[in-house]
Amino acid sequence: MALQCGIIGITNVGKTTIFNCISNTKGETNAFAFSATKSNMGVVLVPDQRLYELEKHQVTEKIVHTTVEIVDIPGLAKGSNKGEGVGNKFLGDIRNTDALIHVLRCFDNEALPHIDGSVDPVRDLETIDLELQVKDLESVEKKIERLRRAAKTGDKDATHGLEVLQRFRDHIEGFNNARTLQVKEDDKKYIDDLFLLTMKPVMYVCNVDEKSAISGNPYVERVKEFLRDKYVEILIIAGAIEAEIAELENIDDRLAFLKDAGLTEPGVYKLVRAAYKMLNLQTFFTVGPKEIKAWTIKKGMTAPQAAGVIHSDLERGFIRAEVMKYTDFITLGSEHACKESGKFFIEGKNYIVGDGDIIHIRFNV
C-alpha cells in the first residue's frame, strides 16, 4: 500500500539519524543547519515476530516482511511558511504524506548547536505547529473565498461547506491543529481536498542521550506534560545508540549492545510499529512452503480487497477466502489441525479481514 509517514522537526534534532536506523536508504547527517536540499525517501521493514512463529509450524524457503514508506523531511525553522531555510518546498513534501513522526530534541550536545541557542523541545514543537498552521490557514481561506462565491448563487451545499470551513479557520487562528476540531464525519469532505498539514495523525519521538534511553529525562517530562491531554503516542529513542546498533551486522553483537544499554529491542522497532498503527494499517499472512509473507491492508478491508493487494486478478475473480486465525494456527500447529477443530473458515465477499488472519484466496479469472 503506497502510504507514507513523514519524519519532521526543527533542524538538527536527529531526524535523519533515526531515519538511517530504519530505512533501506541512508541520508547524509552533519552539524550544519539547512544543509539538506531534498527529502530522503526509504522503505522500512515492519518488525513482526509472528512471521517467525509461523515458520515453526510451516517450513518455508523465505520470510517476507511487509513494509511502510518513510520520508525524512529536512529540518524546518521559524518562517518556513515564507520560505525561510528551505521552507516552502518541504512543507509541500509534508502535504504528500499520510501521517507524521515529529522528532523533538531532548538531549544536550555542545558540538551540535541548537538553531535557537538552547534546547527546548516544547518551544520547538510549537514552532513547527505554527508553521504548519499558517500554511493550513492559507489553504482554508482560499477555499472559503471559492465557496463564498458559490453560496451567493444559492448553492446550499456550498453554504454548509462555508460554515464548516469557517469553523476550521477560527480553530486554526486560535493556534490549534485542524485534527483537534470535532466535526461530523460527513463534514470532513469539505477539507479532504485541502490535505491540511495539521489534520494528519501525528506521533512524537523524544530523541534523548544514551543515559536517558530507558526512563527519559526532564526534557521528556516537559513534552509529556505539554501533550498530557492530547491523546498522542510519545516514544523515547536514543538516536545515537540506535545508529550504532544499526551498523552492527552480527545479530549477537546487536543483542549484546542492546543488553548493555538496558533495552530489549531497538527503539526504532517500536517506532515503525507505531507508525504502521497510526496509518490505520494491519497485516494478514499467506503461508506456504515457498514463502511466508506479511501483507498490508487498511483496517476494515474486505476479503476481495485484501486479495487485490496480492494481485488484481485475485480480486477480480474472487470466489472465497479460506481463513485461519493466527492464534488458532499457532496453538493447534497446522492447517489440518485447524480443520479438525473447526477453526478453518470459508468466508465470502463481505468478510472483514482481521489483523493476523492467515488467508488463502480461491479465484477464477
C-alpha positions in Angstrom: 0.0 0.0 0.0 1.5 3.3 -1.0 1.1 5.1 2.3 3.9 7.4 3.6 4.9 8.5 7.0 6.9 11.8 7.2 9.6 12.5 9.8 9.5 16.2 10.7 11.1 18.5 13.2 13.3 21.5 13.8 16.7 21.3 12.0 19.4 19.4 13.9 17.2 17.3 16.1 18.4 13.9 14.9 15.6 13.1 12.3 18.0 11.8 9.7 19.9 9.7 12.2 16.7 8.0 13.2 15.7 7.6 9.5 19.0 6.0 8.8 18.4 3.4 11.5 15.2 2.1 10.0 15.4 2.8 6.2 16.9 0.9 3.3 18.4 4.2 2.1 20.7 6.5 4.0 20.5 10.3 4.3 23.5 12.5 5.0 23.9 13.7 8.5 26.0 16.7 9.7 26.0 19.6 12.2 25.1 22.3 9.7 21.5 23.7 9.6 19.7 23.7 6.3 22.4 21.6 4.6 19.9 19.2 3.2 18.4 20.1 -0.2 15.9 17.4 -0.6 13.8 14.9 1.4 15.1 11.4 1.9 12.7 8.6 0.9 13.1 5.0 2.1 11.2 1.7 2.6 11.1 0.3 6.1 10.5 -3.3 7.1 7.8 -3.7 9.7 9.1 -5.9 12.5 6.7 -8.8 13.1 7.7 -11.7 15.3 4.6 -13.6 14.2 6.3 -14.4 10.9 9.0 -16.5 12.7 6.4 -18.1 14.9 4.5 -19.2 11.7 7.8 -20.6 10.4 7.9 -23.0 13.3 4.8 -24.7 12.0 5.4 -24.4 8.3 8.8 -24.9 6.8 9.4 -22.3 4.1 12.1 -21.1 1.8 11.8 -17.4 2.7 10.1 -14.9 5.0 8.8 -11.6 3.6 8.0 -8.7 5.9 5.5 -6.1 5.0 6.9 -2.5 4.5 5.9 1.1 5.0 7.4 4.2 3.2 9.2 6.8 5.4 10.1 10.3 4.2 12.8 12.2 6.1 11.9 15.8 5.5 14.7 18.3 6.1 14.5 20.5 9.2 12.2 23.4 9.4 12.5 26.7 11.3 10.6 29.8 12.1 9.4 31.4 8.9 9.4 28.2 6.8 6.0 29.1 5.6 7.5 32.2 4.0 10.4 30.2 2.5 12.9 30.6 5.4 15.7 28.0 5.4 14.4 25.6 2.7 10.8 26.1 3.9 8.1 26.0 1.3 9.4 23.1 -0.7 9.5 20.8 2.3 6.1 22.0 3.6 4.9 20.7 0.2 6.6 17.3 0.9 4.7 17.1 4.2 1.5 17.6 2.4 2.1 14.4 0.4 2.5 12.2 3.5 -0.3 10.4 5.3 0.9 10.7 8.9 3.7 12.4 10.7 6.5 11.4 13.1 7.6 14.6 14.9 11.1 14.3 16.3 12.0 16.5 19.3 15.5 17.2 20.5 15.7 16.1 24.2 19.5 16.0 24.6 22.3 18.4 25.2 25.3 18.4 22.9 27.6 21.5 22.6 29.1 20.1 19.3 25.6 20.2 17.8 24.3 23.7 18.5 20.6 24.3 18.5 19.4 26.8 15.9 17.6 28.8 18.6 20.5 28.8 21.0 19.1 26.4 23.6 17.4 23.1 23.9 13.6 23.4 24.5 11.5 20.6 22.9 8.2 22.3 23.8 9.2 25.5 22.1 10.4 23.5 19.0 7.1 21.6 18.9 5.1 24.9 19.0 7.4 26.4 16.3 6.7 23.5 13.9 2.9 23.5 14.7 2.8 27.3 14.0 4.5 26.9 10.6 2.0 24.1 9.6 -0.9 26.1 10.9 0.0 29.1 8.9 0.1 27.1 5.7 -3.2 25.4 6.6 -4.8 28.8 7.2 -3.8 29.9 3.7 -5.4 26.8 2.2 -8.7 27.2 4.2 -9.0 30.9 3.4 -8.6 30.3 -0.3 -11.4 27.7 -0.3 -13.6 29.9 1.8 -13.4 32.5 -1.0 -14.4 29.9 -3.6 -17.3 28.7 -1.5 -18.4 32.2 -0.6 -18.9 32.9 -4.4 -20.9 29.7 -4.8 -23.0 30.3 -1.8 -24.1 33.7 -3.2 -25.8 31.8 -6.0 -28.0 29.9 -3.6 -25.9 26.7 -3.5 -27.0 25.1 -0.2 -24.1 22.6 -0.1 -21.6 25.5 -0.6 -23.4 27.4 2.2 -22.9 24.5 4.6 -19.3 23.9 3.4 -18.6 27.6 4.1 -19.9 27.2 7.7 -17.6 24.2 8.2 -14.6 25.9 6.8 -15.1 29.0 8.9 -15.1 26.7 11.9 -11.7 25.3 10.8 -10.4 28.8 10.1 -11.4 30.1 13.6 -9.9 26.9 15.2 -6.6 27.3 13.4 -6.4 31.0 14.1 -6.6 30.1 17.8 -3.2 28.3 17.3 -4.9 24.9 17.2 -4.3 22.0 14.9 -7.1 21.0 12.5 -7.1 17.4 13.8 -8.3 18.6 17.2 -11.5 20.2 15.9 -14.6 18.0 16.5 -16.7 17.8 13.3 -19.1 15.4 11.9 -17.6 12.7 9.7 -19.7 13.9 6.7 -18.4 17.4 7.1 -14.7 16.4 6.6 -15.4 16.1 2.9 -15.2 19.9 2.7 -11.5 19.8 3.8 -10.4 16.5 2.4 -9.2 18.1 -0.9 -7.0 20.5 1.0 -4.8 17.9 2.6 -4.3 20.0 5.6 -0.9 19.6 7.3 -2.2 19.7 10.8 -5.1 17.3 10.0 -2.6 14.4 9.6 -2.2 12.0 12.5 1.0 12.6 14.5 3.2 10.8 17.0 6.1 12.3 18.9 9.6 10.9 19.3 11.8 12.3 22.1 15.4 11.9 20.8 17.5 11.5 24.0 21.1 10.8 25.1 22.3 7.3 26.0 21.7 7.6 29.7 18.1 8.7 29.2 17.2 5.8 26.8 15.2 3.9 29.3 13.4 6.4 31.5 13.8 9.7 29.7 14.9 13.0 31.3 13.5 16.4 32.3 13.1 17.4 28.7 10.9 14.4 28.0 8.9 15.1 31.1 8.2 18.6 29.8 7.0 17.2 26.5 4.7 14.6 28.2 3.2 17.3 30.4 2.6 19.6 27.4 0.9 16.8 25.5 -0.9 15.3 28.5 -4.4 15.8 27.2 -3.7 15.4 23.5 -4.0 11.5 23.4 -1.0 11.1 21.2 1.8 8.5 21.2 5.1 9.6 22.7 8.2 7.4 22.3 11.7 7.8 23.8 14.5 6.9 21.4 18.3 7.4 21.8 19.1 8.1 18.2 22.9 8.0 18.6 22.8 4.5 20.2 20.2 3.3 17.7 22.6 4.4 14.9 25.4 2.4 16.4 23.2 -0.7 16.8 22.0 -0.4 13.2 25.6 -0.5 12.0 26.2 -3.9 13.5 25.7 -6.8 11.1 26.0 -9.7 13.6 22.7 -10.4 15.5 24.6 -11.5 18.6 26.5 -8.2 18.7 23.3 -6.3 18.4 21.7 -8.3 21.2 24.8 -7.7 23.4 24.7 -3.9 22.6 21.0 -3.8 23.4 21.5 -5.6 26.7 24.3 -3.2 27.7 22.0 -0.3 27.0 19.2 -1.9 29.1 17.0 -2.4 26.0 15.1 -5.5 25.0 14.8 -4.4 21.3 15.9 -1.4 19.2 13.6 1.6 20.0 13.1 2.2 16.3 11.2 -1.1 16.1 8.6 0.4 18.3 8.7 3.5 16.2 7.9 1.5 13.0 5.2 -0.5 14.6 3.6 2.7 16.0 3.8 4.4 12.6 2.1 1.4 11.0 -0.7 1.5 13.5 -1.0 5.3 13.1 -1.6 4.8 9.4 -4.6 2.6 10.3 -2.9 -0.4 8.8 -2.9 -4.0 9.7 -1.4 -7.3 8.5 -2.6 -10.6 7.1 -0.5 -13.5 6.1 -0.1 -16.0 3.3 1.7 -19.2 4.5 3.3 -21.9 2.3 6.5 -23.8 1.6 7.7 -21.2 -0.9 7.2 -18.2 1.4 5.5 -16.9 4.5 4.6 -13.3 3.7 3.0 -10.4 5.5 0.7 -8.2 3.5 -0.5 -4.7 4.4 -4.1 -3.6 4.3 -6.2 -0.8 5.8 -8.3 -1.8 8.7 -11.9 -2.6 7.6 -10.9 -4.0 4.2 -13.0 -7.0 2.9 -11.5 -10.3 1.7 -11.7 -9.3 -2.0 -10.0 -6.0 -1.3 -7.2 -7.9 0.6 -7.0 -10.3 -2.3 -6.5 -7.3 -4.6 -3.4 -6.3 -2.6 -1.8 -9.6 -3.6 -2.9 -9.3 -7.3 -5.7 -7.6 -9.1 -6.7 -10.9 -10.7 -7.5 -12.3 -7.3 -9.9 -9.5 -6.5 -11.5 -9.6 -10.0 -12.0 -13.4 -9.9 -12.6 -13.7 -6.1 -14.7 -16.8 -5.2 -13.9 -17.3 -1.5 -11.3 -16.9 1.2 -10.1 -19.8 3.3 -9.2 -18.2 6.7 -7.4 -19.3 9.8 -6.8 -17.1 12.8 -3.1 -16.7 13.7 -3.6 -17.7 17.3 -5.5 -20.9 16.3 -2.8 -21.9 13.8 0.0 -21.3 16.3 -1.9 -23.1 19.1 -3.1 -26.1 17.0 0.1 -26.3 14.9 -1.2 -26.9 11.4 -3.9 -26.3 8.8 -5.1 -29.9 9.2 -5.5 -29.5 13.0 -7.4 -26.2 12.4 -9.8 -28.1 10.1 -10.2 -30.9 12.6 -11.0 -28.4 15.3 -13.5 -26.4 13.3 -11.1 -23.4 13.1 -10.8 -23.3 9.3 -13.3 -20.9 8.0 -14.8 -20.3 4.5 -15.6 -16.7 4.0 -17.3 -14.7 1.2 -17.1 -11.2 -0.3 -18.4 -9.4 2.8 -15.8 -10.9 5.2 -13.8 -8.1 7.0 -10.2 -9.3 7.3 -8.8 -9.3 10.8 -5.2 -8.5 11.9 -3.1 -11.6 11.7 -5.5 -13.6 9.6 -3.9 -16.4 7.5 -5.7 -16.4 4.2 -5.8 -18.5 1.0 -7.8 -17.0 -1.8 -9.8 -19.1 -4.2 -10.4 -17.3 -7.5 -11.2 -17.9 -11.1 -10.4 -15.5 -14.0 
